[in-house]
């Protein structure tokens, strides 16, 4: 292996494993700070999604912001989309 391949392998090994459920909201119990040091990708039904706020692989859903609507605390209202969910590092 050359140096760039070796660095890529080492990078893969240093990343924490992606959990079954993850949220981007720091107030959530499913938020994991260490994972967000890396770029995480989500696919729903085979299509990449860039607007996911929270996901659960085992239950097969993602939550995305519903337009510009906000709740009384100023957080975006979330809409649940169901399907086959996959998470990966980019």
N, C-alpha and C positions, 0 to 999 in steps of 0.2 A: 504494500500500500504506500502511496505517496503521502506527503504531509497534509494536503487538503482533505484527502479521504480519511485519514486518521483523525484530523480535527473534527470532521463531521460526525464520525463514530463516537468520539468522546463527548461531543455536544449532545448527541442523542441520549447517551447514558446519564448525563448530568440532569436532564429535565425530569421533573416529578411526573409520576403517572397521572393521567387525566382521570378525574373521578367520574362516577356514574351521574352525579348531579352537580352542576356548577352555576354560580350566579356572578354577575359583574357588579352587583350592588354590595358595597362594603358592610352594610347593615345586616345583610342576609347571613344566616348560619351556614350557607353553602358557598360562601366566598372564601377562596384560597389565594392569598396574596402572592405566594411563590409562583403559581402558575401564570399569573398575568405579567411576569417578567418576559415571557415569550409570547409570540403571536399564535393564537389559537384559532383554528378554523372549525366551522360547523357546517355539516351538510344535512339537509332535510329532504327526504325522498330523492336523493341523488343530485340536488342542486345546492351550490354554496350559498350560505346566508351570511350577510354582513351586519345584520341588525338584531342579532339575538341577545337578549338580556339574561336569560336563564335557560338551561336545558336539562333534560333527564333522559338518558339513553334507555334504561330499562323500561320506563313507562311510555317512551316514544312521543315526547312532546318538547316543544320549544316555546318560549315566551318572547314576544316582540312588542315594541311600543306601538300603541294604537294611535296613529296620526299624531296630532299635536295636543291631544287631550292629557290633562294632568289631574292627579288626585288632590285632595285638600292639603297634602304635605308638599306639593310641588313635584312629586315623582310622576313619571309617565305612567299612564294606564297601560296595562299589559294585556295582550291578546294571546291565547294559547292556540298553537297550530300543532296538529298531530300527524305522525308519520314515522318513517324510519330515520332515526337520528344517528349521526356519527360525528365524533369529535377527533381532531388531529392537530398536531403542531405543524405550522407552515414552515 
